[in-house]
């Protein structure tokens, strides 16, 4: 009986914790811009989210998950925020789109000049579960090599596992620099599709909390705090989102 009472107490405590409304922050394993701090740095997107959370007096502990799992967490859990997530027509109805972090373009990256005519026979490297996979299929790319994240894609490209990498321009540049490679040795296609990267939340995320996040973000846009973070990460050109968050 005593053991049952202890077990019941533990379960009750877990239930109370689950209902406390504590926000989870899940990074979708796609780091944008590393600061000079190196490996332990949370990247540009993480720095923005932490800065907004700090101003709201919310504890912000970042969890890193593969993209598919991060998106599933945000869909399933009412109190989870995940980022960076590309806002696309296919995902529009699945999430609340809280904070715009930066703009980017889908591009093809290779160590050789990219010939559109020759792409049909090439293997294309794409992150597993990303919208780029659907985009690749619509472009008629048949031979797809799927990786867990963009760091793995870049390593495979350099190892010759495939010769064309489909990704976002900003994340490609970030990974190339992160791995200590020379950007000049890579060839980039022109923009294939433009998109904006967001902090996303469940459709059931509390409306009042969502409003607080947007208002705090807008205040930091107005007072220059977000611009300072962009300068620190070298993200001025690709993250020029100073219009009020929707």
Buried (B, 14 or more C-beta within 10 A) or exposed (E): EEEEEEEEEEEEEEEEEEEEEEBBBBBBBBBBBBBEEEEEBBBBBBBBBBBBBEEBEBEBEBEBBBBBBBBBBBBEBBBBBBBBBBBBEEBEEEBBBBBBBBBBBBBBBBBEEBEEEEBEEBBBBBBBBBBBBEBBEEBEBEEBBBBBBBBBBBBBBBEEBBBBBBBBBBBBBBBBBBEEBEEEEBBBBEEBBEBBBBBBBBEEBBEEBBEBBBEBBBEBBEEEBBBEBBEBBBBEEBBEBEEEBE
